[in-house]
C-alpha cells in the first residue's frame, strides 16, 4: 500500500488532464435542441392529452367520494376544486391561422396554471359547423343554375361533409399546439344532441313571449343572400356613396293650404328638399318627415319657378344658389298634414304621400326634411308603423329591383330593367350605373338640385366583405327590450380582462332592441314554424307545435325537417308534424324554410356545460353552478358576437340576470412586424406551422411548438400582437437559454442527489438566499398569472435566469459541483438548491412551454421509488412553496444583499483594476476581509462567492490601521469592512485550476481530500 507521501509524488507528476476523470462533470442526455417529430408523436400526447385525461379521472374519483352528499356540498366541491373554461367554437371552414393559435394557447396557459394551483380542469373544445360560409364553400363548384335547383337535403349533405372534413383537418392542426384537452370528444353545433338542446333554448324563448315574426327592414347581404344581425357587420370608414339633394313637389291642394297658413299670395308651386345617400331607395318613398320642434324656411331661388322648403338652421349647408331669398320662416307644425307626390314613379294618377312629424329628424345634417322609406330603414320603419305607412321594399334577395312590385308595363319597369339581364331582372341597387341612371332621371324630371360623392362609415357583411343593404322581409326576431336590462345587470358580477371589455360589451347590448335570428339558408337549425301555402304571411306555431317538432327531430334527425312533403312516408307526412288539434290543416301548411342565425347556434353552447353538470355530476337543472363557466376567452371582436349571443341566450332561457361566464378575457389580432393586420389579401399572414417548422421564404426560424407558445405568451395579448422574423428570433434565443438552464440542472442532479435532499435549515446562507429568491419569483409569477400578464411572467423569469442563476449561482456553484466529492456536504447543499430551482422553473414554465418541461421530466435522474417523485403526477403537481421552510426569507435576502452581494460587487470592481495578462481569473487571487465586528459570512462562503483561491476574514480594532495601509484596501459601501485583493503566491491546482497548491503540478489540499473521499466511497 502506498504511503500518502508517495501518492503526492505520483499526483505531482500527473498531468492536469488525468484529473478530469475525478471531476463530477455534468452528465445528461437531455438534448440541446428539440426534436419536432418526437414532439409531435410522443411529447405532445404525454404532456397534453394524457395529462388532461389523468387529472379529469382524478377529479371524477374524488367527486365519487362525495356523490351521495347533498347537492349544496357537491356544488361547493365543484366551485373549490374545478376550473371550467368554455371554448368558443371556431368556425369549421378553412385552415387555421395565427389567431387560432393565439386563442387556443392562451386558454391552455390559463388551464395549466389553474391545475398548478390545485384545480382540476374541464375544457371541452368545440366547433361552429352551420352557416352560410360553409354552405357557400361546399357549393362553390356548382353553377348558379345547379344551386337554384338543388334540394335542401342535398345542400345539407354536402355542407355536413365539408364541415366534418374541415373540423378533422383543423383538429389535427390544433393538436400540434400542445393543448391540454380530449380532442376525441369535442362538441359540435351540428351534433344531433346539440341541435336538440338549441331548439329547446328556442322553445324557452318562445314560451317567454320573446319570439315574434315581422315584416321589417333588416340588414341584408346581397352576396350571401340572407339577413344579417348587427354582430355580423363591419363598418368601412372609407366607403364612398353618391349623395343627392332631391325635390319632391307639394300637391296643388297642399300649396294652397300652405299659402293660407302663411298668408302669402305669391306661393304657386313648392318643393320639399330632401337629402339622401341611397338614391336607389327613392322608389320606395312613402313619406317625408319633419320635426315640429324646428323652424323651416320657404326659399325663393332666382330663375326657378318653384319655391323650396328647407330647415332654417340648415339652409346654409344645402348648396343653394347665391341668388335666393327667404320668403317666410315658420314652425315645423305648419307642415303637418301637407302632401306631396313622387314624379319618379311617373304614374297616370300620381299617389299622394304625407308629411309627418318625426322625432328622429335632426338639425345637424341634411335638410331638416327626411326621405322616409319604411321598407329600407329602422327609423323609417318605426315612424311608418306609428303612422300606418306601407312597408314597401321592391328589392329581391340578390339586391336587384323586383319589377313585379311595380305596375305592369309601367315606365318604372322600363327604367329599372337590367339592360344586360334576361328581360325580367331588375337593376342591382348597389351597381354604380344604377345610381347614375337614377340621377339622370331625377335631373330629367327637374327633381335634382345637387349631387356629391361622400366618404362615410357604412356597414359591410363581415364574411363577404361587401356593402349590405337594408331590405324589408318577413323575419323572426327575439325581443330584447327587457332582456338587455337583465343582461347589463349580470355583467356587474363578471370579471373583465382588460377592464374596457365591460363597457364595450355593455354598449353593444344596450344599443339593441331586438335580434333578427332567422336566415334564409338550408345549412342550419330550422325555426320550427309552419307557413300557409297560399297565404305565406299566415304562420302556424305555438308551444305544442315546437315541442312536437323537437321530438320528431330527436327521433328522425334534423334532416327530416327539410325533406319534401310526402304523405306516404312517416317522416314526410305533414300530419305527423302537427299536434292532433291542427292535423285537419295539414294540407294547407308546409314546414318553414328559415334557419337560425349561427350566433344563436354558438350562443347556445353553454347547454353543453349544463349537460356535463347534469349527466356527469348529477346536478339538477335548478342547482346548476352560477356561473356555468369560470371563463370565456376569445378575440375582442366577440363582444359583438359570441360573448353577446351567449349572454342573451342564457338570460333569455330563464329570464334571470345570470351570465354564463364568471370572467371574460379578450385578446387582440395578429399583426406583422410593420404593425399591419395579417390578411390573406395583403399576403402578410403567417401560419402556425410557419412558426413551428420555420419558413425559409419568409425568413422565419423554426421555433418548435414551445416556441410558438412562447411567442404568444411574451406578447401583450390584450392588444394586437406582432409576429415576424425579428421577434421570432428573440423567442428562439430565450428558449435556448431556458433549455441550457434545464440541461445544466439535469446534468448536475444525479440519482444520489435526488435521494439525498437536505432540509433547508441545513443549507449554506447562499443556498437559503437563492431559495428565498425562488419564493419571491414564485409569488411574483403567481400575481402575474392571476393578472393574465404572461409576458411579465416570462420577463421576470428571464431576469432571474440571467442575473440570479447564470451570472451568479450557477457560476459560483460549478466549482463545488465539479470538484467536491459526491457525498460532500457542500455539494449536497448545492444540489438540494438546484433541485428547488428545477422544481420552481418547471412549475412556472409548465403552462407556457409544457412540451419542454415534460421532456425535462423524462430526463429526471433517479428512480421514482427512491426519489419520492411520482413521474405520472409531475405535470399535475401543485406549485411548490418554500415560505414555511424559509420562515425568515425576507431577513435572509436583506442580509445577503447588504453584506455578501456588496462584498462581491466591490470585489468585481477591484478585480478589474488588478487584472492583466497574467491575472485573468479570480481563482488566481486571494481575498482578505478586514472587519471590526462579526459579519454574517464565513471565510469558506467568502471564498466560494468570490471564487478566489483563498479568503480570510481578519478582525481588527480600526479599519484604517497601519497594518493594512500598504495593501490598498477598499471600503465596502454601507458595510463596516474593507477588502484587500492580491495575487495568490500559490501554484495552480491541475484539478480545480485555483492557485491554491503549495507546489507546482500538485493538487491543492481540497482536491486531495475530495479524491480521497471519493475513493473511500468506492
ZIKA-V641209 format. One record per residue. RES is the residue in one letter. SS is DSSP state (helix for helix, strand for strand, loop for the rest). PSI is psi in radians with two decimals (none if undefined). Layout:
res,ss,psi
RES,SS,PSI
RES,SS,PSI
//
This chain:
res,ss,psi
X,loop,2.32
X,loop,2.43
X,loop,2.80
X,helix,-0.66
X,helix,-0.67
X,helix,-0.68
X,helix,-0.66
X,helix,-0.71
X,helix,-0.77
X,helix,-0.75
X,helix,-0.63
X,helix,-0.60
X,helix,-0.29
X,loop,2.61
X,loop,2.81
X,helix,-0.49
X,helix,-0.60
X,helix,-0.37
X,helix,-0.16
X,helix,-0.61
X,helix,-0.36
X,helix,-0.13
X,loop,2.62
X,loop,1.25
X,loop,2.66
X,loop,2.47
X,loop,2.00
X,loop,2.61
X,loop,0.10
X,loop,2.14
X,loop,2.68
X,loop,-0.24
X,loop,2.63
X,loop,2.66
X,loop,1.99
X,helix,-0.73
X,helix,-0.69
X,helix,-0.65
X,helix,-0.86
X,helix,-0.80
X,helix,-0.62
X,helix,-0.94
X,helix,-0.69
X,helix,-0.86
X,helix,-0.73
X,helix,-0.73
X,helix,-0.05
X,helix,-1.39
X,helix,-0.78
X,helix,-0.73
X,helix,-0.80
X,helix,-0.81
X,helix,-0.71
X,helix,-0.80
X,helix,-0.57
X,helix,-0.63
X,helix,-0.69
X,helix,-0.68
X,helix,-0.85
X,helix,-0.70
X,helix,-0.73
X,helix,-0.64
X,helix,-0.61
X,helix,-0.48
X,loop,-0.38
X,loop,0.18
X,loop,-0.51
X,loop,-0.04
X,loop,3.09
X,loop,2.73
X,helix,-0.60
X,helix,-0.74
X,helix,-0.71
X,helix,-0.67
X,helix,-0.65
X,helix,-0.72
X,helix,-0.78
X,helix,-0.78
X,helix,-0.68
X,helix,-0.58
X,helix,-0.38
X,strand,2.35
X,strand,2.16
X,strand,1.99
X,strand,2.01
X,strand,2.22
X,loop,2.15
X,loop,2.20
X,loop,2.09
X,strand,2.73
X,strand,2.24
X,loop,1.21
X,loop,1.78
X,loop,2.98
X,loop,2.81
X,loop,2.60
X,loop,-3.14
X,helix,-0.50
X,helix,-0.64
X,helix,-0.77
X,helix,-0.76
X,helix,-0.83
X,helix,-0.91
X,helix,-0.65
X,helix,-0.68
X,helix,-0.74
X,helix,-0.75
X,helix,-0.68
X,helix,-0.78
X,helix,-0.77
X,helix,-0.79
X,helix,-0.63
X,helix,-0.78
X,helix,-0.66
X,helix,-0.67
X,helix,-0.29
X,loop,0.22
X,loop,0.14
X,loop,2.64
X,strand,2.69
X,strand,2.30
X,strand,1.99
X,loop,1.88
X,loop,2.04
X,loop,2.67
X,strand,2.91
X,strand,2.40
X,strand,2.01
X,loop,-0.27
X,loop,-3.13
X,loop,2.95
X,helix,-0.84
X,helix,-0.68
X,helix,-0.73
X,helix,-0.76
X,helix,-0.73
X,helix,-0.68
X,helix,-0.53
X,helix,0.09
X,loop,-0.38
X,loop,-0.14
X,loop,2.64
X,loop,2.86
X,helix,-0.62
X,helix,-0.70
X,helix,-0.68
X,helix,-0.70
X,helix,-0.55
X,helix,-0.28
X,loop,2.54
X,loop,2.68
X,helix,-0.66
X,helix,-0.70
X,helix,-0.73
X,helix,-0.80
X,helix,-0.67
X,helix,-0.78
X,helix,-0.78
X,helix,-0.69
X,helix,-0.73
X,helix,-0.72
X,helix,-0.78
X,helix,-0.74
X,helix,-0.74
X,helix,-0.72
X,helix,-0.71
X,helix,-0.76
X,helix,-0.73
X,helix,-0.76
X,helix,-0.69
X,helix,-0.77
X,helix,-0.61
X,helix,-0.71
X,helix,-0.65
X,helix,-0.44
X,loop,-0.12
X,loop,-0.06
X,loop,0.76
X,loop,2.31
X,loop,1.72
X,loop,-3.14
X,loop,1.77
X,helix,-0.23
X,helix,-0.17
X,helix,1.00
X,loop,2.91
X,strand,2.49
X,strand,2.41
X,loop,-0.17
X,loop,0.11
X,loop,2.41
X,helix,-0.76
X,helix,-0.69
X,helix,-0.77
X,helix,-0.70
X,helix,-0.75
X,helix,-0.71
X,helix,-0.74
X,helix,-0.60
X,helix,-0.61
X,helix,-0.77
X,helix,-0.75
X,helix,-0.69
X,helix,-0.74
X,helix,-0.71
X,helix,-0.78
X,helix,-0.51
X,loop,0.03
X,loop,0.45
X,loop,-0.11
X,strand,2.31
X,strand,2.75
X,strand,2.27
X,strand,2.63
X,strand,1.69
X,strand,2.72
X,strand,2.31
X,strand,2.82
X,strand,2.30
X,strand,2.24
X,strand,1.96
X,loop,-0.41
X,loop,-0.76
X,loop,-0.22
X,loop,0.84
X,strand,2.82
X,strand,2.67
X,strand,2.56
X,loop,2.90
X,helix,-0.62
X,helix,-0.20
X,helix,0.26
X,strand,2.54
X,strand,2.50
X,strand,2.10
X,strand,1.95
X,strand,-0.22
X,strand,0.40
X,strand,2.45
X,strand,2.31
X,strand,2.75
X,strand,2.06
X,strand,2.72
X,strand,2.44
X,strand,2.08
X,strand,2.41
X,strand,2.28
X,strand,2.24
X,strand,2.36
X,strand,2.60
X,loop,2.82
X,helix,-0.72
X,helix,-0.68
X,helix,-0.59
X,helix,-0.75
X,helix,-0.73
X,helix,-0.71
X,helix,-0.71
X,helix,-0.70
X,helix,-0.76
X,helix,-0.62
X,helix,-0.15
X,loop,0.85
X,loop,2.20
X,loop,-0.35
X,loop,0.27
X,loop,2.02
X,loop,-0.55
X,loop,2.39
X,strand,2.39
X,strand,2.58
X,strand,2.07
X,strand,2.07
X,strand,2.91
X,strand,2.41
X,strand,2.56
X,loop,0.08
X,loop,1.28
X,helix,-0.42
X,helix,-0.32
X,helix,-0.07
X,helix,-0.42
X,helix,-0.23
X,helix,0.12
X,loop,2.34
X,loop,-0.17
X,strand,2.90
X,strand,2.25
X,strand,2.46
X,strand,3.04
X,loop,2.04
X,loop,-0.13
X,loop,-0.22
X,loop,2.83
X,strand,2.62
X,strand,2.71
X,strand,2.53
X,strand,2.05
X,strand,2.35
X,strand,2.10
X,strand,2.28
X,loop,2.30
X,loop,0.09
X,loop,2.23
X,loop,-0.68
X,loop,2.46
X,strand,2.88
X,strand,2.38
X,strand,2.29
X,strand,2.68
X,strand,2.32
X,helix,-0.73
X,helix,-0.19
X,helix,-0.02
X,loop,-0.39
X,loop,-0.16
X,loop,-0.08
X,loop,0.06
X,loop,0.63
X,loop,2.56
X,loop,2.71
X,loop,-0.62
X,loop,1.45
X,strand,2.83
X,strand,2.65
X,strand,2.06
X,strand,-0.69
X,strand,2.66
X,strand,2.34
X,strand,2.84
X,strand,2.61
X,helix,-0.45
X,helix,-0.37
X,helix,-0.50
X,helix,-0.24
X,loop,2.23
X,loop,-0.20
X,loop,2.77
X,strand,2.77
X,strand,3.04
X,loop,2.89
X,loop,1.64
X,helix,-0.34
X,helix,-0.62
X,helix,-0.39
X,loop,0.80
X,loop,2.77
X,loop,-0.62
X,loop,1.64
X,loop,2.39
X,loop,2.42
X,loop,2.36
X,strand,2.61
X,strand,2.71
X,strand,2.20
X,strand,2.70
X,strand,2.38
X,loop,2.12
X,loop,-0.27
X,loop,-0.19
X,loop,2.28
X,loop,2.92
X,loop,0.47
X,loop,-0.29
X,loop,2.86
X,loop,-2.52
X,loop,-0.03
X,loop,-0.14
X,loop,2.15
X,strand,2.11
X,strand,2.19
X,strand,2.05
X,loop,1.63
X,loop,-0.36
X,loop,-0.03
X,loop,0.37
X,loop,2.53
X,helix,-0.86
X,helix,-0.70
X,helix,-0.71
X,helix,-0.76
X,helix,-0.82
X,helix,-0.55
X,helix,-0.73
X,helix,-0.68
X,helix,-0.52
X,loop,0.18
X,loop,0.55
X,loop,2.58
X,loop,2.53
X,loop,1.52
X,loop,2.14
X,loop,1.48
X,loop,0.86
X,strand,2.31
X,loop,-3.04
X,loop,-0.30
X,loop,-0.10
X,loop,0.26
X,strand,2.60
X,strand,2.32
X,loop,1.73
X,helix,-0.38
X,helix,-0.27
X,helix,-0.16
X,loop,2.74
X,loop,2.41
X,loop,2.52
X,loop,0.39
X,loop,2.81
X,helix,-0.43
X,helix,-0.72
X,helix,-0.73
X,helix,-0.71
X,helix,-0.70
X,helix,0.01
X,strand,2.37
X,loop,1.97
X,loop,-0.33
X,loop,0.12
X,loop,-2.81
X,loop,0.25
X,loop,-0.15
X,loop,-0.33
X,loop,2.39
X,strand,2.93
X,loop,2.68
X,strand,2.30
X,loop,-0.39
X,loop,-0.03
X,loop,2.20
X,helix,-0.54
X,helix,-0.51
X,helix,-0.78
X,helix,-0.77
X,helix,-0.74
X,helix,-0.73
X,helix,-0.75
X,helix,-0.67
X,helix,-0.71
X,helix,-0.70
X,helix,-0.73
X,helix,-0.78
X,helix,-0.65
X,loop,-0.04
X,loop,0.34
X,loop,-0.31
X,strand,2.15
X,strand,-0.72
X,strand,2.57
X,strand,2.79
X,strand,2.54
X,strand,2.26
X,strand,2.60
X,strand,2.14
X,strand,3.02
X,strand,2.30
X,strand,2.45
X,strand,2.39
X,strand,2.65
X,strand,2.11
X,loop,-0.18
X,loop,-0.86
X,loop,-0.27
X,loop,0.50
X,loop,2.66
X,strand,2.55
X,loop,3.03
X,strand,2.88
X,strand,2.16
X,strand,2.41
X,strand,2.17
X,strand,2.77
X,strand,2.12
X,strand,2.84
X,strand,2.38
X,strand,2.57
X,strand,2.19
X,strand,2.11
X,loop,0.08
X,loop,-0.86
X,loop,-0.61
X,helix,-0.68
X,helix,-0.45
X,helix,-0.78
X,helix,-0.68
X,helix,-0.82
X,helix,-0.69
X,helix,-0.68
X,helix,-0.47
X,helix,-0.26
X,helix,-0.35
X,helix,0.25
X,loop,2.35
X,strand,2.32
X,strand,2.40
X,strand,1.95
X,loop,2.86
X,loop,-0.50
X,helix,-0.27
X,helix,-0.55
X,helix,-0.81
X,helix,-0.67
X,helix,-0.83
X,helix,-0.73
X,helix,-0.72
X,helix,-0.66
X,helix,-0.75
X,helix,-0.77
X,helix,-0.45
X,loop,0.11
X,loop,2.30
X,loop,-0.45
X,strand,2.86
X,strand,2.02
X,strand,1.93
X,loop,0.02
X,strand,2.55
X,strand,2.62
X,loop,1.15
X,loop,2.95
X,loop,-0.50
X,loop,1.52
X,loop,-3.07
X,loop,2.19
X,strand,2.65
X,loop,2.04
X,loop,1.34
X,loop,2.91
X,strand,2.44
X,strand,2.35
X,strand,2.37
X,loop,-0.65
X,loop,-0.51
X,loop,1.49
X,loop,-0.43
X,loop,-0.10
X,loop,2.03
X,strand,2.45
X,strand,1.98
X,loop,2.25
X,loop,-3.06
X,helix,-0.64
X,helix,-0.76
X,helix,-0.64
X,helix,-0.77
X,helix,-0.77
X,helix,-0.71
X,helix,-0.72
X,helix,-0.74
X,helix,-0.74
X,helix,-0.74
X,helix,-0.67
X,helix,-0.61
X,helix,-0.73
X,helix,-0.18
X,loop,2.78
X,loop,-0.53
X,helix,-0.45
X,helix,-0.51
X,helix,-0.55
X,helix,-0.04
X,loop,2.51
X,loop,2.54
X,loop,2.33
X,loop,1.86
X,loop,-0.28
X,loop,-0.22
X,loop,2.55
X,loop,-0.82
X,loop,-0.54
X,loop,-0.01
X,loop,2.04
X,helix,-0.44
X,helix,-0.60
X,helix,-0.15
X,helix,-0.07
X,loop,2.44
X,loop,2.76
X,helix,-0.65
X,helix,-0.27
X,helix,-0.02
X,helix,-0.40
X,helix,-0.18
X,helix,0.12
X,helix,-0.65
X,helix,-0.13
X,helix,-0.27
X,strand,2.73
X,strand,2.80
X,strand,2.45
X,loop,2.74
X,loop,-0.06
X,loop,2.52
X,strand,2.91
X,strand,2.58
X,loop,2.37
X,helix,-0.36
X,helix,-0.47
X,helix,-0.64
X,helix,-1.09
X,helix,-0.51
X,helix,-0.23
X,loop,0.11
X,loop,-0.32
X,loop,-0.30
X,helix,-0.41
X,helix,-0.54
X,helix,-0.67
X,helix,-0.77
X,helix,-0.72
X,helix,-0.88
X,helix,-0.71
X,helix,-0.86
X,helix,-0.64
X,helix,-0.62
X,helix,0.00
X,loop,0.67
X,loop,2.34
X,loop,2.77
X,loop,-0.58
X,loop,-0.43
X,loop,0.31
X,loop,2.50
X,loop,2.54
X,loop,1.96
X,loop,2.96
X,loop,-0.71
X,strand,2.47
X,loop,-0.53
X,strand,2.50
X,strand,2.43
X,strand,2.06
X,strand,-3.11
X,strand,2.76
X,helix,-0.33
X,helix,-0.26
X,helix,-0.03
X,helix,-0.62
X,loop,-0.12
X,loop,-1.85
X,helix,-0.71
X,helix,-0.74
X,helix,-0.84
X,helix,-0.63
X,helix,-0.77
X,helix,-0.82
X,helix,-0.75
X,helix,-0.71
X,helix,-0.83
X,helix,-0.67
X,helix,-0.48
X,helix,-0.36
X,helix,0.03
X,loop,0.74
X,loop,2.59
X,loop,1.16
X,loop,1.90
X,loop,2.69
X,loop,-0.16
X,strand,2.60
X,loop,-0.41
X,strand,2.54
X,strand,2.04
X,strand,2.32
X,strand,2.60
X,strand,2.87
X,loop,-2.78
X,loop,3.01
X,strand,2.35
X,strand,2.74
X,loop,-3.13
X,loop,-0.17
X,loop,0.01
X,loop,0.26
X,loop,2.33
X,strand,2.33
X,loop,2.31
X,loop,2.42
X,loop,-0.62
X,loop,-0.57
X,loop,-0.53
X,loop,0.41
X,loop,0.32
X,loop,2.63
X,loop,2.11
X,loop,2.63
X,helix,-0.64
X,helix,-0.48
X,helix,-0.59
X,helix,-0.78
X,helix,-0.86
X,helix,-0.14
X,loop,2.77
X,strand,1.83
X,loop,-0.64
X,loop,-0.64
X,loop,-0.05
X,loop,0.55
X,strand,2.22
X,loop,2.71
X,loop,1.99
X,loop,-0.29
X,helix,3.11
X,helix,-0.81
X,helix,-0.55
X,helix,-0.72
X,helix,-0.79
X,helix,-0.69
X,helix,-0.74
X,helix,-0.73
X,helix,-0.76
X,helix,-0.53
X,loop,-0.13
X,loop,2.72
X,loop,1.61
X,loop,-0.23
X,loop,-0.30
X,loop,-3.04
X,loop,2.48
X,strand,2.61
X,strand,2.44
X,loop,2.48
X,loop,3.13
X,helix,-0.79
X,helix,-0.85
X,helix,-0.68
X,helix,-0.61
X,helix,-0.64
X,helix,-0.73
X,helix,-0.73
X,helix,-0.75
X,helix,-0.73
X,helix,-0.74
X,helix,-0.65
X,helix,-0.73
X,helix,-0.72
X,helix,-0.76
X,helix,-0.74
X,helix,-0.60
X,helix,-0.83
X,helix,-0.66
X,helix,-0.71
X,helix,-0.78
X,helix,-0.86
X,helix,-0.68
X,helix,-0.44
X,loop,0.09
X,loop,1.57
X,loop,3.12
X,helix,-0.68
X,helix,-0.64
X,helix,-0.72
X,helix,-0.60
X,helix,-0.18
X,loop,0.76
X,loop,2.47
X,loop,2.68
X,loop,2.58
X,helix,-0.54
X,helix,-0.28
X,helix,0.10
X,loop,2.86
X,loop,2.78
X,helix,-0.69
X,helix,-0.60
X,helix,-0.77
X,helix,-0.67
X,helix,-0.78
X,helix,-0.71
X,helix,-0.63
X,helix,-0.68
X,helix,-0.57
X,helix,-0.70
X,helix,-0.69
X,helix,-0.73
X,helix,-0.75
X,helix,-0.78
X,helix,-0.77
X,helix,-0.67
X,helix,-0.68
X,helix,-0.73
X,helix,-0.75
X,helix,-0.67
X,helix,-0.73
X,helix,-0.59
X,loop,0.10
X,loop,0.49
X,loop,1.26
X,helix,-0.54
X,helix,-0.63
X,helix,-0.58
X,helix,-0.83
X,helix,-0.75
X,helix,-0.64
X,helix,-0.76
X,helix,-0.70
X,helix,-0.67
X,helix,-0.77
X,helix,-0.74
X,helix,-0.79
X,helix,-0.72
X,helix,-0.74
X,helix,-0.55
X,helix,-1.26
X,helix,-0.83
X,helix,-0.07
X,helix,-1.42
X,helix,-0.78
X,helix,-0.75
X,helix,-0.73
X,helix,-0.67
X,helix,-0.28
X,helix,-0.72
X,helix,-0.76
X,helix,-0.78
X,helix,-0.71
X,helix,-0.63
X,helix,-0.57
X,loop,2.70
X,loop,2.75
X,loop,-0.66
X,loop,0.14
X,loop,2.53
X,helix,-0.76
X,helix,-0.70
X,helix,-0.69
X,helix,-0.63
X,helix,-0.79
X,helix,-0.77
X,helix,-0.61
X,helix,-0.72
X,helix,-0.72
X,helix,-0.66
X,helix,-0.70
X,helix,-0.66
X,helix,-0.82
X,helix,-0.75
X,helix,-0.75
X,helix,-0.84
X,helix,-0.70
X,helix,-0.62
X,helix,-0.81
X,helix,-0.68
X,helix,-0.28
X,helix,-0.74
X,loop,-0.52
X,loop,-0.82
X,loop,1.17
X,helix,-0.51
X,helix,-0.83
X,helix,-0.73
X,helix,-0.73
X,helix,-0.60
X,helix,-0.65
X,helix,-0.78
X,helix,-0.70
X,helix,-0.43
X,loop,0.16
X,loop,2.25
X,loop,2.84
X,loop,2.76
X,loop,2.54
X,helix,-0.73
X,helix,-0.65
X,helix,-0.73
X,helix,-0.30
X,loop,0.22
X,loop,2.08
X,loop,1.82
X,helix,-0.63
X,helix,-0.38
X,helix,0.02
X,helix,-0.73
X,helix,-0.20
X,helix,0.17
X,loop,2.68
X,loop,2.60
X,loop,2.52
X,loop,2.81
X,loop,2.26
X,loop,0.12
X,loop,-0.64
X,loop,-0.48
X,loop,-0.51
X,loop,1.29
X,loop,-0.57
X,loop,0.72
X,helix,-0.76
X,helix,-0.70
X,helix,-0.66
X,helix,-0.82
X,helix,-0.78
X,helix,-0.79
X,helix,-0.77
X,helix,-0.69
X,helix,-0.58
X,helix,-0.36
X,helix,-1.22
X,helix,-0.85
X,helix,-0.53
X,helix,-0.62
X,helix,-0.76
X,helix,-0.75
X,helix,-0.74
X,helix,-0.72
X,helix,-0.77
X,helix,-0.70
X,helix,-0.73
X,helix,-0.66
X,helix,-0.62
X,helix,-0.62
X,helix,-0.43
X,helix,-0.20
X,loop,2.52
X,loop,-2.79
X,loop,-0.51
X,loop,-0.52
X,loop,1.80
X,loop,-0.27
X,loop,2.61
X,helix,-0.50
X,helix,-0.14
X,helix,0.04
X,strand,2.91
X,strand,2.73
X,strand,2.45
X,strand,2.21
X,strand,2.03
X,strand,2.23
X,strand,2.72
X,loop,-0.21
X,loop,2.83
X,loop,2.39
X,loop,2.72
X,loop,1.00
X,loop,2.49
X,loop,2.91
X,helix,-0.68
X,helix,-0.80
X,helix,-0.55
X,helix,-0.74
X,helix,-0.66
X,helix,-0.80
X,helix,-0.72
X,helix,-0.27
X,loop,0.65
X,loop,2.95
X,loop,-0.57
X,strand,2.68
X,strand,2.56
X,strand,2.38
X,strand,2.11
X,strand,2.19
X,strand,2.25
X,loop,2.87
X,loop,-0.74
X,loop,2.46
X,loop,-0.37
X,loop,0.54
X,loop,2.79
X,helix,-0.47
X,helix,-0.50
X,helix,0.17
X,helix,-0.55
X,helix,0.00
X,helix,0.18
X,loop,1.00
X,loop,2.69
X,strand,2.26
X,strand,2.34
X,loop,2.15
X,loop,2.23
X,loop,0.22
X,loop,2.39
X,loop,1.20
X,strand,2.72
X,strand,2.67
X,strand,2.40
X,strand,2.28
X,strand,2.23
X,strand,2.75
X,strand,2.39
X,loop,2.47
X,loop,-0.06
X,loop,3.04
X,strand,2.80
X,strand,2.20
X,loop,2.22
X,loop,-0.13
X,loop,-0.91
X,loop,-0.18
X,loop,0.15
X,loop,2.56
X,strand,1.29
X,strand,0.27
X,strand,2.43
X,loop,-0.49
X,loop,2.70
X,loop,2.47
X,loop,0.41
X,loop,2.71
X,loop,2.58
X,loop,2.90
X,helix,-0.67
X,helix,-0.79
X,helix,-0.67
X,helix,-0.78
X,helix,-0.74
X,helix,-0.63
X,helix,-0.76
X,helix,-0.72
X,helix,-0.67
X,helix,-0.70
X,helix,-0.63
X,helix,-0.48
X,helix,-0.59
X,loop,none
//
